[in-house]
């Protein structure tokens, strides 16, 4: 298959998209976990843990369509702590709901005065799916924060669905009935059980970054094409994670992938930087949400 030239928006990809490398500093993973156990709840309560935002773009046009909210912990003594460390601790401390709800409330404040077409994606852990109050609590936070449910996408990995499919079905159906969109994250990296697409009300698929890294080769390209074709036949949108080069973005667009996310378009960034990106994109000064 012969690919056309990269679209003009991709050729013109400007430096403001990288926002001067915000988020490039690595999170620390060489920290004492007992210290994190002791400090996590206080960190949540004192706003040390904040949402960082990674942009999601429409591959055909380069239009900014939303952000994924990613938890970041700026510890006052230890510096930036990796989510690889503190997310499992939050689950073990039974603080994952507290963390998720706090970050969602903050994201609602951040997005409230941004253009209404910009969406927000959040991740839900396997443990949270077993909470029967989860859908009602998410809807309550959205209402209090002034964010329409249609602007929210909840992402789940395949692994999150394995332990209790019935609980997942109840929770996801309730969220969908309120207008919240649902995405199957890291598609192809784990169990890849097509039963989930048949039995659960997903709106979109996120292709795992491991396939994007091999898309330059024949096999990787054909795998991505198959996933895109599957999603299109099910009337689902497709997002590619881990897009790092313009060549990858061009191939993905040619294969019919709808959206892209990755370092090519911007690294995870704090709210103020994300707002500057939005202002640069849409040419208007936005009212800053009250902190």
KOLDOPA-251680 format. One record per residue (C-alpha): residue in one letter; x, y, z. Coordinates in steps of 0.05 Angstrom, whole numbers, plus 32768, in hexadecimal, padded with zeros to 4 digits. Layout:
BEGIN
AXYZ;...
//
This chain:
BEGIN
X800080008000;X801C80437FEC;X8012807A801F;X800380C2800D;X802C80FB8027;X80228111806F;X7FE881428076;X7FFA818B807A;X7FE6819280C3;X8018815C80D5;X8050817A80AB;X804381BD80CE;X8042819D8113;X805981D8813C;X808581DC817A;X804C81F681A6;X803081B081A5;X806B819881CE;X806581D281FD;X80B081D88209;X80B681918220;X80888196825C;X80838152827C;X80C681398260;X80E4813282A5;X80DF80E982BA;X80B780D582F5;X80DF80B6832D;X80D8806B8338;X811380638368;X80EE807B83A6;X80DE805683E7;X8098803A83E0;X808C803C842B;X809380888427;X805F808983EF;X802F805E8418;X803480908451;X802C80CE8426;X7FF980BC83F0;X7FB880CF8413;X7FD58111842B;X7FEE811C83E4;X7FA9811383C7;X7F8A814183FB;X7FBE817883F1;X7FBB817883A4;X8000815B839B;X7FE0812A836A;X7FC5814E832D;X7FAC813D82E8;X7FDC814782AF;X7FBE814A8269;X7FD68128822A;X7FB6814281E9;X7F8E811681B9;X7F8A812D8171;X7F60811B8135;X7F9180FC8105;X7F6E811280C5;X7F6D815C80D5;X7F9C81668110;X7F6381828139;X7F6A817F8184;X7F2E8157819E;X7F3F814D81E7;X7F708136821C;X7F7D80F88246;X7F8481078290;X7FBF80E482B0;X7FCF80E482FA;X80118105830F;X802D810B8356;X805C81458364;X8076813083A8;X8092816B83D0;X80D2814583E3;X80D7810C83B1;X80C681328372;X809C8114833B;X808780CE834E;X8076809B8318;X802D80838313;X804B803E830D;X805980448357;X8020806B8374;X7FE4804E834E;X7FED8007836C;X7FF6802783B1;X7FB5804E83A8;X7F92800C8398;X7FB17FE883D3;X7F9D80228402;X7F57802183E6;X7F63806983D1;X7F5B80608386;X7F15807C8385;X7F2A80B883AF;X7F6380C5837E;X7F3980BB8340;X7F0080E68358;X7F2E811E836F;X7F528120832C;X7F10811E8305;X7EF58158832E;X7F3481808320;X7F30816F82D6;X7EE8818782D3;X7F0081CA82EE;X7F3881CD82BB;X7F0C81BC827F;X7ECF81E38293;X7EE38221826B;X7F0481FE8231;X7EDF81F481EF;X7EA581C481F8;X7EBB819581C1;X7EFA818381E8;X7EF28141820B;X7F1381228249;X7F2A80DA824F;X7F3780B98293;X7F4D807482A8;X7F28804682D6;X7F4B800E82FC;X7F317FC78302;X7F247FD1834C;X7EF4800A833E;X7EC87FE28310;X7EAF7FBA834B;X7E957FF9836D;X7E4A7FFC8360;X7E4B80478371;X7E7F8058833D;X7E50806F8305;X7E26809A8333;X7E6480BA8352;X7E8380CB830E;X7E4180EB82F7;X7E3E81128338;X7E84812E832F;X7E75814182E7;X7E36816582FC;X7E59818B8334;X7E92819D8305;X7E6681B582CC;X7E818182829A;X7E508160826B;X7E5381138270;X7E5A81118224;X7E9E8131822B;X7EBA80F88256;X7ED880B8823D;X7EE78080826F;X7F208053825A;X7F2A800B8272;X7F5F7FD88261;X7F4D7F92824D;X7F6C7F78828D;X7F3A7FA182B6;X7F017F798298;X7F1B7F3382A5;X7F0E7F2D82EF;X7EC37F3E82EF;X7EA17F4782AD;X7E5C7F4E82CC;X7E717F8882F8;X7E937FA982BC;X7E547FA18293;X7E287FC182C8;X7E587FFC82D3;X7E65800A828A;X7E1C80058276;X7E0A803782AD;X7E4180678295;X7E2C8060824D;X7DE3806D825F;X7DF880B1827B;X7E1C80C3823B;X7E6380B38250;X7E8F8095821A;X7EB580548225;X7EF980408208;X7F1C7FFD8209;X7F6480118219;X7FA57FEE8205;X7F807FC481D2;X7FA87F8881BB;X7FDB7F8A81F2;X7FB97F5A8222;X7F817F28821E;X7F647F4481DD;X7F217F2181EA;X7EF17F3781B5;X7EB97F2381E3;X7EC27F668206;X7EB27F8C81C7;X7E757F6181BD;X7E597F648204;X7E6E7FA8821E;X7E587FEC8204;X7E9A800981EC;X7E9C804681BE;X7EE5804381AB;X7F25801B81AB;X7F6A803381BE;X7FA0800D819A;X7FDA7FFA81C7;X801A802181BC;X80417FE181AF;X801F7FDB816B;X802C80248159;X8076801A8165;X80787FE4812F;X8049800480FD;X8082801480CE;X80887FC980C0;X80587F9F8097;X803F7F7480D0;X80347FAE8100;X800F7FD580CB;X7FE17F9B80BA;X7FD17F908103;X7FBD7FD9810C;X7F957FD780CC;X7F6F7F9A80E6;X7F5F7FBC8128;X7F477FFB8104;X7F1C7FD180D4;X7EFE7FAC810F;X7EEE7FEC8134;X7ECF800C80F6;X7EA37FD080EB;X7E897FD88132;X7E7F80238129;X7EB68033815C;X7EEA806A815A;X7F338057815D;X7F6B807B8183;X7FB48069817B;X7FDF807081B9;X802A807D81B9;X802F80A58178;X807680C08178;X808680CF812F;X806580F280F5;X806F80B380CC;X8045808B80FD;X800F80C080FD;X800D80C080B1;X8006807580AD;X7FD0807480E2;X7FA980A980BD;X7FAE8081807D;X7F96804380A0;X7F58806880B7;X7F6A80718101;X7F4080AB811D;X7F6A80C88155;X7FB280C9816C;X7FD480D381B0;X801E80D481C0;X805D80FD81C8;X805981158180;X801C813F8193;X802F814F81DB;X80468130821B;X801B812F825A;X801981778274;X7FFB819E82AE;X7FBA81C382A6;X7FD98207829A;X800281EB8260;X7FC681C78243;X7F9F82088246;X7FD6822B821F;X7FD181F481EA;X7F8681FE81E6;X7F8E824981E0;X7FC3824281AA;X7F9682118184;X7F5682388187;X7F71827F8188;X7F4A829981C3;X7F5C82A7820B;X7F3682798238;X7F1B8288827C;X7F47826482AE;X7F20823482DA;X7F2082468322;X7F53821F8349;
//
